[in-house]
Amino acid sequence: MGLTEREEIMEIVTSWGEKAAQKTREEIAANLLREGMSIETIVRVTGLTVEQVQQLQSQLTQEN
């Protein structure tokens, strides 16, 4: 059984919202890393995984 057009639109909107929230968490984590906050604290505050925060840290290091 396929999705109705309305259900498809709602899935798209929900997906966009989730992506925006994830992007915001990543931006906050990057800012906290720049301020010298520990990875453990950033994980606790943002809900990102240790691996995600470490990846952001690596990206920031490469940028500088």
Number of C-alpha atoms within 10 A of each C-alpha: 3 6 9 9 9 9 11 12 12 12 13 12 12 12 12 12 12 12 12 12 12 15 12 13 18 19 14 15 25 19 14 17 18 12 9 9 13 11 20 11 13 22 18 11 13 17 15 16 14 15 11 15 22 14 12 17 17 11 12 14 10 8 7 5
